Amino acid sequence: MKVDLWRLLNRFFVMAAAANFLYNLMPYVMLFLPDGRQNHTEPPSGHFPPMVHEPFSEERRIQMKNEARRMFYWGYDNYMQHAFPYDELNPINCSGRGHDWEKPDNVNINDVLGDYSLTLVDTLDTLVVMGNNSEFMKAVQLVMNNVTFGSCASVQVFEATIRVLGGLLSAHLLITDPEQPFGDVTPPDYSDGLLKLAHDLATRLLPSFQNTTTGLPHPRVNLCHGIPPNGLLETCTAGAGTLTLEFSLLSRLLGDPVYESVARRAVRALWDHRSQHTGLVGNVINIDTGQWTGRMSGLGAGVDSFYEYLLKSHILFGEQEDLEMFNQMYDSIMKHIKKGHRCQEILTGMGTFNIPMYVNVDYNTGRAVNSWIDSLAVSFAGVQILAGDLDEAICTHALYYFIWRKYGALPERFDWQNKMPNVMFYPLRPELVESTYLLYQATQNPFYLHVGSDILRSIEEHAKDRCGYATIHNVLDKSHEDRMESFFLSETCKYLYLLFDTDNVVNKQFAQYVFTTEGHLIKINPDLRRKPWETGLQPGCFGARTRAVSRTNESIVAHSCTFYPDSKRHSLPLTQELLECGVQQDDPLGPLLFSLALHKLVSSIDVDGGCFDLLLQAWYLDDEVLAGSCPAVL
């Protein structure tokens, strides 16, 4: 199919111009996010400046890469010095933290910490991304020598899976990758020690799936004794539906279908209990009755990663069922959770410019149930990028970045009606950084380098403490809480570093990797699409590949390529089918290089930003008359 270069050029021009326009108008937009000290009934005064394409110099990029590296090591070195082998670092008191045995009901701590050196396990692949292979091999040896799961702690199945099981499997795959793209990362005499630990942990998590009529897992499990006495019979949607990547990966490495089968059964159970009216799921469900005890449906806590894993499971394992469920769920989200106009209409000067926002609704009626959004929901921008809906991803991300700019951090919850935070803490979450990184990979627009620089500097200014980086207890006064969660090193620092390290292997081979919901690297491999118990493939035997498609799948891929227009393949080729098509056709530019070439072209065009000025004012003032005074951008 012939590429419509003019239409594609227009699309990229609009996105590039809009992103840079938002950057230059950020101080004015902040006036719409009150802090209780200003009169917010009047529009901002002063002249909105014209759009300026803001460059990001190579010198500054290198500087920010080094700052991201220093940030990681300030956290990592202090953890190793003051906290290991405990699970987490207390950055204020310079000490370690483990399972709270004195207070078994302290689920805020005990759901996550199981006395298994959590931060080190969670951070293993970040060391490889940072290029510190010697420290990685040393850390792997420490894990194999010190980590066990015999403490008999009761932990949350979801947290143990994404942080510990995922960390072990990712590191194991990096070690056993025959191509060794990061250099030699194989410890001496390595004999699948991390895989054995992962197998041990997953086996201890399996009892959570037993004795439930729906197939949904109990939310917590004791690592020695199974289901705790008087355990809860309710689980959140994300907790039950975000296990497929790690459990399926383990099954295919071991040749044992049991782990994948229980995880997939749980996903199907959630799917089967979706509303027949809206197609949505609630956020809390009874594992025996299948009744939704939490009727709220949204993109944030309790539901977020369920959508993510439907899509990523398809990308990694090729299960058509996962893609079909994701597509139907995405349509339901856009119909019932999304409020306001599509972002494409806003970016191109169409529509009435209501602020696009994803709100929390009743899963069965689609009616809004509250007026807050939470910080985890910004991760949906990353999902939208993978799904190819780049316009929506830009707007989803922009709203949360505006909130960050106002407070220098992202409050856990923000009340969009009263325009102020109502849950004040920020535990150094990675979701905004992750979406920023993925948007930069998709657009190559320097706006997102500015965003990442802003986030990094804010964390450095407001969260750095004596022995690491502390949770911001209150985004208004920037007071600290003595906790550095493992995901700060596993995800936040990793995505910040990758954003600025353009020569990193992950960025050079971006089409070949999937990030789990905890930010762990999994290399896309066609052998993962085969089930050893069905095909006879030797478990764990993944041969070297010089490209992402095996010869046995070439005919299938060649057929599926015809279903994708060239414009889609070049503009956002992040779904697995498009990745395989791009690799098989040996496109000399490569999908992302094509995007970069277009970016360089549109950035050299001089454009009057006056119309964009009017559009943004109309967007935030909800002024149809003002919007109507601006003709279409192109």
C-alpha positions in Angstrom: 0.0 0.0 0.0 1.4 3.4 -0.9 2.2 5.7 2.0 0.3 9.0 2.0 3.3 11.0 3.1 1.4 14.3 3.1 -1.3 13.0 5.5 1.4 11.4 7.7 3.5 14.6 7.6 0.4 16.5 8.7 -0.2 14.1 11.6 3.3 14.3 12.9 3.4 18.1 12.5 0.3 18.5 14.6 1.6 16.2 17.3 5.0 17.9 17.4 3.6 21.4 17.4 1.0 20.6 20.0 3.6 19.0 22.4 6.0 21.9 22.1 3.1 24.4 22.4 2.0 22.7 25.7 5.5 23.0 27.0 5.8 26.7 26.3 2.4 27.4 27.9 3.0 25.3 31.0 3.3 28.3 33.4 -0.1 29.6 32.2 -1.8 26.2 32.4 -0.7 25.9 36.0 -3.0 28.8 36.9 -5.9 26.4 36.3 -4.6 24.1 39.0 -5.3 26.1 42.2 -3.4 25.7 45.5 -6.0 27.6 47.6 -4.2 31.0 47.5 -5.4 32.4 44.2 -8.6 33.6 42.6 -9.4 30.9 40.1 -12.7 32.1 38.8 -11.0 34.4 36.3 -8.9 33.3 33.3 -5.2 33.9 33.5 -4.0 37.4 32.5 -1.2 38.3 30.2 -0.3 37.4 26.6 0.0 33.8 25.7 3.4 33.5 23.9 3.7 32.1 20.4 4.7 28.5 20.0 8.5 28.0 19.9 10.1 24.7 19.0 12.3 24.2 22.1 15.5 22.2 21.4 17.2 19.9 23.8 21.0 20.0 23.2 23.2 17.0 23.1 25.2 18.4 25.9 22.2 18.7 28.1 21.0 15.2 27.2 24.3 13.7 28.4 24.2 15.8 31.5 20.7 14.5 32.4 21.8 10.9 31.6 24.6 11.3 34.2 22.2 12.9 36.7 19.8 9.9 36.3 22.7 7.5 36.8 23.8 9.4 40.0 20.2 9.3 41.3 20.1 5.5 40.8 23.4 4.9 42.6 22.5 7.2 45.5 19.6 4.9 46.2 21.2 1.6 45.3 24.5 2.1 47.1 22.7 3.3 50.2 20.4 0.3 50.1 23.4 -2.1 49.8 25.3 -0.3 52.6 22.5 0.2 55.1 19.6 -2.1 54.3 20.7 -5.3 52.4 19.6 -8.1 53.0 16.4 -6.5 54.3 13.7 -5.7 51.7 13.7 -1.9 51.7 15.8 1.1 52.7 14.7 3.6 55.3 16.4 6.6 53.7 16.0 9.0 56.7 17.2 6.6 59.4 19.7 4.8 57.2 18.5 1.4 58.1 16.7 -1.6 56.6 13.1 -2.6 56.7 11.5 -6.1 56.4 8.3 -7.9 57.1 6.5 -6.5 60.1 6.1 -9.6 62.3 4.9 -7.6 65.3 1.9 -6.2 63.4 0.6 -8.9 61.0 -2.3 -6.6 60.0 0.1 -3.9 58.7 -0.7 -4.8 55.1 0.8 -1.6 53.8 4.2 -3.1 54.7 3.5 -6.9 54.8 1.7 -7.1 51.4 5.0 -6.2 49.8 7.9 -7.2 52.1 8.5 -10.9 52.6 12.0 -10.9 53.9 13.5 -11.8 50.5 15.8 -8.9 49.8 13.1 -7.3 47.7 14.9 -4.2 46.5 17.9 -6.1 45.2 15.8 -8.7 43.3 13.6 -6.0 41.9 16.6 -4.0 40.7 18.7 -6.7 39.0 17.9 -5.8 35.4 18.3 -2.0 36.1 22.0 -2.7 36.7 22.2 -4.2 33.2 20.4 -1.2 31.7 22.9 1.0 33.5 25.8 -0.9 31.9 27.1 -2.2 35.2 27.6 -5.9 34.3 30.1 -6.6 37.1 27.7 -5.3 39.8 24.9 -7.3 38.2 26.8 -10.5 38.4 27.7 -9.8 41.9 24.1 -9.0 42.8 22.9 -12.2 41.1 25.3 -14.2 43.3 24.1 -12.4 46.4 20.5 -13.3 45.5 21.3 -16.9 44.9 23.3 -17.1 48.2 20.9 -15.2 50.4 17.3 -15.2 49.1 14.9 -17.9 50.3 11.1 -18.0 50.6 11.0 -20.0 53.8 10.3 -17.1 56.2 6.6 -18.1 56.2 5.5 -14.5 55.6 2.0 -13.8 54.3 2.3 -11.6 51.2 0.1 -10.2 48.5 0.2 -12.5 45.4 0.2 -9.6 43.0 3.2 -7.8 44.6 5.2 -11.0 45.0 4.6 -11.8 41.4 5.4 -8.5 39.7 8.3 -7.5 41.9 10.0 -10.7 42.9 9.0 -13.4 40.3 9.3 -10.9 37.5 12.7 -9.7 38.7 14.1 -13.2 38.9 12.7 -14.2 35.5 13.9 -11.0 33.7 17.5 -11.4 35.1 17.5 -15.1 34.2 16.6 -14.3 30.6 19.3 -11.6 30.4 21.8 -14.1 31.6 20.8 -16.9 29.2 20.2 -14.8 26.1 22.7 -16.3 23.6 23.2 -13.0 21.8 24.2 -11.2 25.0 23.3 -7.7 23.6 24.4 -5.9 26.8 27.8 -7.6 26.9 28.7 -10.6 29.0 26.3 -10.7 32.0 26.6 -14.4 32.8 28.0 -15.1 36.4 30.5 -17.9 36.6 29.1 -21.4 36.9 25.5 -20.1 36.5 23.1 -23.1 36.4 19.7 -21.5 36.3 19.8 -20.5 39.9 17.4 -17.6 39.4 14.9 -19.7 37.5 14.9 -22.2 40.3 14.2 -19.5 42.8 11.4 -18.3 40.6 10.0 -21.8 40.4 10.1 -22.1 44.1 8.3 -18.8 44.7 5.6 -19.5 42.1 4.9 -22.9 43.6 4.4 -21.2 47.0 1.9 -18.8 45.4 -0.1 -21.5 43.7 -2.3 -22.3 46.8 -3.9 -18.9 46.3 -5.8 -20.3 43.3 -7.1 -23.3 45.2 -10.6 -23.8 46.5 -12.3 -20.8 44.8 -15.4 -21.4 42.7 -14.5 -18.7 40.2 -10.8 -19.5 39.6 -9.9 -16.1 40.9 -7.0 -16.2 43.4 -7.0 -15.3 47.1 -5.3 -11.9 47.4 -2.8 -13.1 50.0 -0.9 -16.3 50.6 1.4 -17.5 53.3 4.7 -18.7 51.7 4.8 -21.8 53.9 1.2 -22.6 54.8 -1.0 -21.5 51.9 -4.1 -19.4 52.5 -3.9 -17.5 55.8 -6.7 -18.2 58.4 -9.6 -15.8 58.0 -8.1 -14.6 54.7 -10.1 -12.2 52.6 -12.4 -13.4 49.9 -12.2 -10.2 47.9 -9.5 -9.3 45.4 -9.0 -6.3 43.2 -9.2 -6.7 39.4 -5.5 -5.7 38.9 -4.4 -8.1 41.6 -6.1 -11.1 40.0 -5.6 -10.1 36.3 -1.9 -9.0 36.3 -0.2 -12.4 36.6 -0.2 -13.7 33.1 3.2 -12.3 31.9 5.2 -13.7 34.8 3.2 -17.0 35.2 3.1 -17.7 31.5 6.7 -17.0 31.1 7.6 -19.4 33.9 5.4 -22.1 32.4 7.0 -21.8 29.0 10.5 -21.8 30.5 9.8 -24.9 32.5 7.5 -26.7 30.1 4.8 -26.9 32.8 1.4 -25.5 31.9 0.0 -25.2 35.4 1.2 -21.7 36.2 0.0 -20.2 32.9 -3.3 -22.1 33.1 -4.3 -20.7 36.6 -3.3 -17.1 35.6 -5.3 -17.3 32.4 -8.3 -18.8 34.1 -8.3 -15.8 36.5 -8.3 -13.4 33.5 -11.2 -15.2 31.9 -13.1 -15.1 35.1 -12.8 -11.4 35.3 -13.8 -11.1 31.6 -16.8 -13.3 32.1 -18.0 -11.2 35.0 -17.8 -7.9 33.1 -21.0 -5.8 32.7 -23.2 -6.9 29.9 -24.4 -3.3 29.6 -21.1 -1.4 29.4 -18.4 -4.1 28.9 -16.6 -2.7 32.0 -15.2 -4.5 35.0 -15.4 -3.3 38.6 -12.4 -2.8 40.9 -13.1 -5.4 43.6 -14.7 -8.8 43.2 -15.6 -11.7 45.5 -13.6 -14.7 44.5 -16.3 -17.2 45.5 -19.5 -15.5 44.3 -18.1 -13.5 41.4 -20.1 -10.5 42.7 -18.5 -7.1 42.2 -18.2 -5.6 45.7 -16.3 -2.6 44.3 -18.4 -1.2 41.5 -16.0 1.5 40.5 -14.4 1.2 37.0 -11.5 3.5 35.9 -7.9 3.5 34.9 -6.2 3.8 38.3 -5.5 1.7 41.3 -7.2 -1.6 41.5 -7.8 -2.0 37.7 -4.9 -0.3 35.8 -2.5 -3.1 35.0 -5.3 -5.5 34.0 -5.7 -3.6 30.7 -1.9 -3.4 30.3 -1.4 -7.2 30.6 -4.2 -8.1 28.2 -2.2 -6.2 25.5 1.3 -7.1 26.6 0.4 -10.8 26.9 -0.7 -10.7 23.3 2.5 -9.0 22.2 4.7 -11.5 24.1 2.8 -14.7 23.6 0.7 -14.1 20.5 -2.6 -15.2 22.1 -5.4 -13.9 19.9 -7.8 -14.1 22.8 -5.9 -11.5 24.8 -6.0 -9.0 21.9 -9.7 -9.5 21.4 -10.4 -8.9 25.1 -8.2 -5.8 25.1 -9.8 -4.3 22.0 -13.3 -4.8 23.4 -12.3 -3.4 26.8 -10.6 -0.4 25.1 -13.7 0.4 23.2 -15.7 0.2 26.4 -13.3 2.5 28.1 -13.5 5.1 25.3 -17.3 4.9 25.3 -18.0 5.0 29.1 -14.9 6.2 31.0 -13.5 8.8 28.6 -15.2 12.2 28.9 -14.7 15.1 26.6 -13.7 15.0 22.9 -11.1 12.8 21.3 -7.7 14.3 21.6 -7.2 14.2 17.8 -10.1 16.7 17.5 -8.4 19.0 20.0 -5.0 18.7 18.4 -6.4 19.5 14.9 -8.8 22.3 15.9 -12.0 20.3 15.7 -14.7 19.7 18.3 -15.9 21.8 21.3 -12.7 21.5 23.4 -14.0 19.9 26.5 -11.0 18.8 28.6 -10.4 15.1 27.8 -10.3 13.0 30.9 -10.9 9.5 32.1 -13.1 9.5 35.2 -14.2 6.8 37.6 -17.6 5.4 36.8 -20.0 2.7 37.9 -19.0 -0.4 36.0 -22.6 -1.3 35.1 -24.1 2.1 34.3 -21.1 4.2 33.2 -22.1 7.1 35.4 -19.4 9.0 37.3 -19.1 8.0 40.9 -16.6 10.5 42.2 -14.5 13.5 41.1 -10.9 12.3 41.6 -8.3 10.7 39.5 -5.3 8.8 40.9 -1.6 8.8 39.9 -1.5 5.2 38.6 -3.9 6.1 35.8 -1.2 8.0 33.9 0.3 4.5 33.0 -2.6 4.2 30.6 -0.9 6.6 28.3 1.8 3.9 27.8 -0.8 1.3 27.0 -2.3 3.7 24.5 1.0 4.1 22.8 1.4 0.3 22.5 -2.2 0.2 21.1 -1.4 2.8 18.5 -3.6 5.5 19.8 -0.9 8.2 20.0 -3.3 11.2 20.0 -5.0 10.0 23.2 -1.7 9.1 24.8 -0.4 12.6 24.4 -3.5 14.1 26.1 -3.6 11.5 28.9 0.0 12.2 29.7 -0.3 16.0 29.5 -3.0 16.3 32.1 -0.9 14.5 34.7 2.2 16.4 33.8 0.4 19.6 34.3 -0.5 18.4 37.9 3.2 17.5 38.4 4.3 21.0 37.3 1.9 22.5 39.8 3.2 20.6 42.9 6.6 19.3 41.9 5.3 15.8 42.4 2.2 13.8 41.6 -0.2 13.5 44.5 -1.8 10.0 44.9 -5.2 11.5 44.1 -6.3 14.7 42.5 -9.8 16.1 42.7 -10.6 17.4 39.2 -13.7 19.1 40.3 -12.2 21.2 43.1 -8.8 21.2 41.3 -6.7 20.2 44.3 -5.1 17.0 45.7 -7.1 15.0 48.3 -4.5 12.2 48.9 -1.3 14.1 49.3 1.6 11.6 49.3 3.9 10.7 46.4 5.9 7.5 46.9 8.2 8.1 44.0 6.0 6.2 41.6 7.2 5.6 38.0 4.1 5.8 35.9 4.5 9.4 34.7 8.1 8.8 33.9 7.3 5.5 32.1 4.7 7.2 29.9 7.1 10.1 29.2 9.8 7.7 28.1 7.4 5.7 25.8 6.1 8.9 24.3 9.6 10.0 23.5 10.3 6.7 21.9 7.2 7.0 19.8 7.6 10.6 18.7 11.2 11.5 19.2 9.9 14.9 20.3 12.2 16.9 22.6 9.2 18.1 24.6 9.4 14.8 26.5 13.1 15.3 27.2 12.1 18.5 28.9 9.4 16.7 30.9 11.9 14.0 32.0 14.4 16.7 33.0 11.7 18.5 35.0 10.7 15.3 36.8 14.3 14.3 37.6 15.1 17.7 39.0 12.0 17.8 41.1 12.7 14.4 42.7 16.3 15.4 43.3 15.2 18.7 45.0 12.2 17.4 47.0 12.9 13.7 47.8 16.6 13.3 48.3 17.5 12.4 51.9 20.5 11.3 54.0 20.7 7.8 52.7 18.5 7.7 49.6 15.2 9.1 48.3 12.2 9.3 50.6 8.5 9.1 49.9 7.1 12.6 49.8 4.5 12.5 52.6 2.7 15.7 51.5 3.1 17.3 48.1 2.2 20.7 49.5 4.9 21.0 52.2 7.2 18.3 50.7 7.6 16.6 54.1 9.2 13.1 54.0 8.2 9.6 55.0 11.0 7.1 55.9 10.5 4.7 53.0 12.1 4.1 49.6 9.9 1.6 47.7 11.7 -0.9 45.5 10.0 0.4 42.4 12.0 3.6 42.6 15.1 1.8 41.6 13.4 -0.8 39.4 11.3 1.6 37.4 11.5 5.3 38.1 15.3 5.5 37.8 15.4 3.0 34.9 12.9 4.9 32.8 14.6 8.2 33.5 18.0 6.8 32.5 16.6 5.2 29.3 14.9 8.5 28.4 18.3 10.2 28.1 20.6 7.3 27.1 19.8 7.2 23.4 22.6 4.8 22.7 21.3 2.2 25.2 20.8 -1.3 23.8 17.2 -1.1 24.9 16.6 2.0 22.8 18.6 0.7 19.8 16.6 -2.5 19.9 13.4 -1.0 21.3 11.2 -3.2 19.1 12.6 -6.4 20.7 11.6 -5.8 24.4 8.5 -5.6 26.5 8.4 -4.0 30.0 6.4 -5.8 32.6 4.2 -3.7 34.8 7.1 -3.5 37.3 9.5 -2.3 34.5 11.3 -5.6 34.1 12.8 -6.3 30.6 11.5 -9.3 28.7 12.9 -9.9 25.2 10.4 -10.7 22.5 11.2 -14.2 21.2 9.1 -16.2 18.8 9.8 -19.3 20.9 7.8 -17.8 23.7 4.8 -18.1 21.4 5.1 -21.8 21.5 3.9 -24.0 24.4 6.5 -26.7 25.0 3.8 -29.1 26.3 2.0 -28.9 23.0 4.9 -28.5 20.5 7.6 -30.7 21.9 10.0 -27.7 22.1 12.6 -28.3 24.8 11.7 -26.1 27.8 13.9 -23.0 28.2 15.8 -23.7 25.0 15.6 -20.4 23.1 17.9 -20.3 20.2 19.8 -17.3 19.0 17.8 -15.0 16.7 19.1 -12.3 14.4 15.6 -11.0 13.9 12.4 -11.2 15.8 10.6 -13.7 13.5 11.5 -17.4 13.2 11.4 -19.0 9.8 8.5 -21.2 10.7 6.4 -18.1 11.2 7.4 -16.2 8.1 4.4 -17.2 6.0 2.0 -16.3 8.8 3.7 -12.9 9.3 3.8 -12.2 5.6 0.1 -12.8 5.5 -0.7 -10.6 8.5 1.4 -7.7 7.2 -1.1 -7.1 4.5 -3.7 -6.1 7.0 -1.7 -3.0 8.2 -1.5 0.2 6.1 2.0 1.5 5.7 1.1 4.7 7.5 0.3 2.8 10.6 3.4 0.6 10.3 5.6 3.6 10.2 3.9 6.0 12.5 3.6 3.8 15.6 4.8 0.2 15.1 4.7 -1.0 18.7 2.3 -3.9 18.5 3.9 -7.3 17.9 2.4 -7.9 14.4 3.9 -4.6 13.2 7.2 -5.2 14.9 7.5 -8.5 13.1 6.4 -7.0 9.8 9.0 -4.2 10.1 11.8 -6.6 10.9 10.9 -9.1 8.2 10.7 -6.5 5.4 14.1 -5.2 6.5 12.9 -1.6 6.1 16.3 0.3 5.9 14.9 3.3 7.8 13.2 1.2 10.5 9.9 2.3 12.0 11.3 4.5 14.7 13.9 6.0 12.4 11.2 6.9 10.0 9.4 8.8 12.8 12.6 10.5 13.7 13.1 11.6 10.1 9.7 13.1 10.0 10.3 14.8 13.3 13.4 16.5 12.0 11.5 17.6 8.9 8.5 19.2 10.7 10.8 20.8 13.4 12.4 22.9 10.6 9.1 24.4 9.5 8.2 27.8 10.8 4.6 27.9 12.0 2.5 30.7 13.5 1.5 29.5 17.0 -1.3 32.0 17.4 -4.0 29.5 16.5 -2.6 27.0 19.0 -2.8 29.7 21.6 -6.5 30.1 21.0 -7.1 26.4 21.0 -5.4 25.8 24.3 -7.2 28.7 26.0 -10.5 27.3 24.6 -9.7 23.8 25.8 -9.1 24.9 29.4 -11.8 27.6 29.5 -14.3 25.3 27.8 -15.1 28.3 25.5 -16.9 27.2 22.3 -16.9 30.7 20.9 -13.2 31.1 21.4 -12.6 27.7 19.8 -14.8 28.6 16.8 -12.7 31.7 16.1 -9.7 29.5 15.2 -9.8 27.7 11.8 -8.5 24.2 11.4 -4.8 24.0 11.9 -4.1 22.3 8.6 
